[in-house]
Amino acid sequence: MKLHLGCGQIYLKGYINIDYPPAFQTVQSNVKADLYQDITKLNYHKGSIDEIRLHHVFEHFTRPVALALICKWRDWLKVGGLLRIETPDTLSSFKIMISPLFSYSDKQQVLRHIFGSHEASWAAHYDGWYKNKFDFTLKELGFNKLKFKKNSRGLLRNIEVTAYKTDETFNYEKYKKRVTKLLSFSTIKVRAKNKNIPEGSEAKMLKIWLKIWGKNL
């Protein structure tokens, strides 16, 4: 069984194509899916899926929800199963933003690519992804054999990663430990007295993120 999540107008044979119901669509009027559903609400048996792929969908999830989805998808995949994700390449996009060689119009297009089109509540991008971030995150959460491909369309820069589920055993506590580590990198820390851990409001922020992560497993 193969899943194509957030399929939009691209219907792939051999996959279960899944997207929002037509009532939620805006500019894409010809969405064709096998199943119309919020993909955060999907549930499949552990070890039942051969491949999960999504293109320009993953950036629409907040930081803790994105990590919860990776954990869920890993559970669904068979050992050796494939995860394939494409998002805007935030790092390459930033290089265009700081370059004096591109016009104001060019940079506004790139900003839209980074942050989303904003014509609907779901049409915003909540986090940025790039090669090193995918590499670190997916390896921490039990994937290996990562391969990367950079794609572009005009000014728009994208990064595509393929990764395979390892045979490493994960339970809730192991996921939580790894996710805590990953989320802690996004907290603001006071680097004093050899300390590099979140404190005060940032420690509270981390707890909130972890709560959101747990609710979305």
C-alpha positions as CSV (number, residue, x, y, z in Angstrom):
1,M,0.0,0.0,0.0
2,K,1.3,3.4,-1.0
3,L,0.0,6.8,0.2
4,H,0.1,10.1,-1.7
5,L,-0.8,12.7,0.9
6,G,-2.1,16.1,-0.2
7,C,-2.3,15.0,-3.8
8,G,-4.0,18.1,-5.2
9,Q,-4.4,17.8,-9.0
10,I,-1.7,15.2,-9.4
11,Y,-3.3,11.7,-9.3
12,L,-0.7,9.0,-9.1
13,K,-1.6,5.5,-10.2
14,G,-0.6,2.8,-7.7
15,Y,-1.2,5.1,-4.7
16,I,-4.1,6.0,-2.5
17,N,-4.4,9.7,-3.3
18,I,-5.6,11.7,-0.4
19,D,-6.5,15.4,0.0
20,Y,-8.9,17.8,1.6
21,P,-12.6,17.6,0.6
22,P,-13.5,19.8,-2.4
23,A,-15.3,22.3,-0.2
24,F,-11.9,23.3,1.3
25,Q,-10.2,23.8,-2.0
26,T,-9.6,27.3,-3.3
27,V,-7.7,27.7,-6.7
28,Q,-7.4,24.0,-7.4
29,S,-10.7,23.1,-8.9
30,N,-9.8,19.7,-10.4
31,V,-8.6,17.9,-7.3
32,K,-9.0,14.1,-7.8
33,A,-8.5,11.9,-4.8
34,D,-9.4,8.4,-3.7
35,L,-10.0,9.7,-0.2
36,Y,-11.0,13.2,0.9
37,Q,-9.8,13.7,4.4
38,D,-7.6,15.8,6.7
39,I,-4.4,13.9,6.5
40,T,-3.6,14.6,10.2
41,K,-6.6,12.5,11.1
42,L,-5.6,9.4,9.1
43,N,-4.8,6.2,10.9
44,Y,-3.3,3.0,9.5
45,H,-2.0,-0.2,11.1
46,K,1.7,-0.3,12.1
47,G,3.9,-1.8,9.5
48,S,1.2,-1.8,6.8
49,I,2.5,0.9,4.4
50,D,5.2,0.5,1.7
51,E,5.6,4.2,0.9
52,I,4.4,7.6,2.0
53,R,5.0,10.7,-0.2
54,L,3.9,14.3,-0.1
55,H,5.0,17.3,-2.2
56,H,4.6,20.8,-0.9
57,V,2.4,19.7,2.0
58,F,4.8,19.1,4.9
59,E,5.6,22.8,5.3
60,H,1.9,23.5,6.2
61,F,2.3,21.8,9.6
62,T,3.5,23.5,12.7
63,R,6.8,22.4,14.3
64,P,5.3,19.9,16.8
65,V,2.6,18.6,14.5
66,A,5.2,17.9,11.8
67,L,7.3,15.8,14.2
68,A,4.2,14.0,15.3
69,L,3.4,13.1,11.7
70,I,6.9,11.8,11.1
71,C,6.5,9.5,14.1
72,K,3.1,8.3,12.9
73,W,4.3,7.7,9.4
74,R,7.3,5.8,10.6
75,D,5.0,3.5,12.6
76,W,2.8,2.9,9.6
77,L,5.7,2.1,7.3
78,K,7.1,-1.4,7.0
79,V,10.8,-1.8,7.9
80,G,12.6,-0.6,4.8
81,G,9.5,1.5,3.8
82,L,10.0,4.7,1.9
83,L,9.2,8.2,3.0
84,R,9.5,10.9,0.3
85,I,9.0,14.6,1.1
86,E,9.4,17.8,-1.0
87,T,9.2,21.3,0.5
88,P,10.5,24.7,-0.3
89,D,14.3,24.8,0.3
90,T,14.4,27.5,2.9
91,L,18.2,27.9,2.9
92,S,18.5,28.3,-0.9
93,S,15.5,30.7,-0.8
94,F,17.3,32.8,1.9
95,K,20.3,33.1,-0.4
96,I,18.1,34.8,-3.0
97,M,16.6,37.1,-0.4
98,I,20.0,38.4,0.7
99,S,21.4,38.7,-2.8
100,P,21.6,42.2,-4.5
101,L,21.2,40.5,-7.9
102,F,17.5,39.9,-7.5
103,S,14.7,42.6,-7.8
104,Y,12.1,43.4,-5.2
105,S,9.5,41.5,-7.3
106,D,11.7,38.5,-7.4
107,K,12.1,38.5,-3.6
108,Q,8.4,38.9,-3.0
109,Q,7.8,35.8,-5.1
110,V,10.4,33.9,-3.0
111,L,8.8,35.1,0.2
112,R,5.5,33.7,-0.9
113,H,7.2,30.4,-1.7
114,I,8.6,30.4,1.8
115,F,5.5,31.5,3.8
116,G,2.6,30.3,1.6
117,S,-0.1,31.7,-0.5
118,H,-2.5,32.8,2.3
119,E,-5.8,32.5,0.5
120,A,-7.1,30.1,3.1
121,S,-6.3,29.2,6.7
122,W,-4.5,26.1,5.6
123,A,-2.5,27.9,2.9
124,A,0.2,29.2,5.2
125,H,3.6,27.6,5.8
126,Y,4.5,27.1,9.4
127,D,8.1,25.9,9.3
128,G,11.1,25.9,7.1
129,W,13.0,22.9,5.9
130,Y,16.4,22.4,4.3
131,K,18.9,19.6,3.7
132,N,20.6,19.7,7.1
133,K,17.3,19.9,9.0
134,F,15.8,17.0,7.2
135,D,19.0,15.0,7.6
136,F,19.2,15.5,11.4
137,T,15.4,15.1,12.0
138,L,14.8,12.0,10.0
139,K,17.9,10.2,11.3
140,E,16.9,11.0,14.9
141,L,13.5,9.5,14.2
142,G,14.6,6.2,12.8
143,F,15.3,6.7,9.1
144,N,18.4,6.1,7.1
145,K,19.7,5.9,3.5
146,L,18.7,9.5,2.9
147,K,19.1,11.0,-0.5
148,F,18.5,14.6,-1.5
149,K,17.5,16.3,-4.7
150,K,17.3,20.0,-5.3
151,N,14.6,21.1,-7.7
152,S,13.8,24.6,-9.0
153,R,11.0,26.3,-11.0
154,G,12.0,29.7,-12.0
155,L,13.0,31.6,-8.9
156,L,11.5,28.9,-6.6
157,R,13.9,26.6,-4.9
158,N,12.8,23.2,-3.5
159,I,14.4,20.3,-1.6
160,E,13.3,16.7,-1.9
161,V,14.3,13.9,0.5
162,T,13.9,10.2,0.3
163,A,14.5,8.1,3.4
164,Y,13.9,4.5,4.5
165,K,12.6,3.2,7.8
166,T,15.2,1.4,9.9
167,D,14.6,-1.7,11.9
168,E,15.2,0.3,15.1
169,T,12.4,-0.2,17.7
170,F,10.6,2.9,18.9
171,N,8.0,3.3,21.6
172,Y,6.3,6.4,22.9
173,E,9.0,7.2,25.4
174,K,11.8,6.9,22.9
175,Y,9.9,9.1,20.4
176,K,9.3,11.6,23.1
177,K,13.0,11.7,24.1
178,R,14.1,12.3,20.5
179,V,11.4,14.8,19.8
180,T,12.3,16.7,23.0
181,K,15.8,17.0,21.7
182,L,14.7,18.1,18.3
183,L,12.2,20.7,19.6
184,S,14.8,22.1,22.1
185,F,16.9,23.3,19.2
186,S,14.1,25.8,18.4
187,T,14.1,27.3,21.9
188,I,16.0,30.5,22.7
189,K,18.7,29.7,25.3
190,V,21.0,31.7,27.4
191,R,24.5,30.4,26.8
192,A,26.1,31.1,30.2
193,K,27.9,29.0,32.8
194,N,28.2,26.2,30.2
195,K,24.4,25.9,30.1
196,N,22.6,25.3,26.8
197,I,19.1,24.3,28.0
198,P,15.8,26.3,27.8
199,E,14.9,28.2,30.9
200,G,11.9,30.3,32.1
201,S,9.4,31.0,29.4
202,E,11.3,28.9,26.8
203,A,11.1,25.8,29.1
204,K,7.4,26.4,29.3
205,M,7.3,26.8,25.5
206,L,9.0,23.4,25.1
207,K,6.4,21.8,27.3
208,I,3.6,23.3,25.3
209,W,5.1,22.0,22.0
210,L,5.5,18.5,23.5
211,K,1.9,18.6,24.6
212,I,0.8,19.5,21.1
213,W,3.1,16.8,19.7
214,G,1.5,14.2,22.0
215,K,-2.0,15.1,21.0
216,N,-1.2,14.6,17.3
217,L,0.3,11.1,17.6
